[in-house]
Amino acid sequence: HTIFRPQGGGQPSDEGTMTGGSSMFEVKKVTKDKETGVIMHTGVFSSGNFQKGTIVSQKIDMTKRVFHARIHSAGHLLDVAMAKIGEQRKPGKGYHY
């Protein structure tokens, strides 16, 4: 299981760290395989490594998560504001970052 949100829905993935014992993995990107549903964490070990079965603690960079959520919400508000002034453009599926 993971607490990291994968990239999707117009927002980038979470970043943060996973630690287990004296090992630390810096999570830079999280993706979800659309076919299998498997969550993949991409990053680098800043110390040590994990062995199969290692219990890890996960920590998300909450400053980045909140920042991206706010930008994402602001994009939706802009879509609504444009519609209210008569700009009937289809909201984009692009990222708000």
C-alpha positions, 0 to 999 in steps of 0.5 A: 500500500502507498500514501503517494498519489500517482500523476493523474486528473490534471495534477502531478504525482506526490513527491516525498521519502520512504525510509526503512532502517537506515535506508532512504528512497527519495520519491520523485514520481508516482505512476499507476499502470492503467491495465494492472492498477500497480502503483510505481514509485520512481526516484533514487536511494539517498542511502542504502536500499530496501530488500523484499519485505522491508517495512517502510515509513512514507512521508509526502511533501505536503507543501507541494501536494497542497500547492498542486491541489490549489493550482488545480482548483484554480484552473477549474475556477477559471473555467467557470469564470470564463463560462460566466462571461460567455466564453464557452470553451471546452475545459482542457485536460492539460495539467495546471502546473 
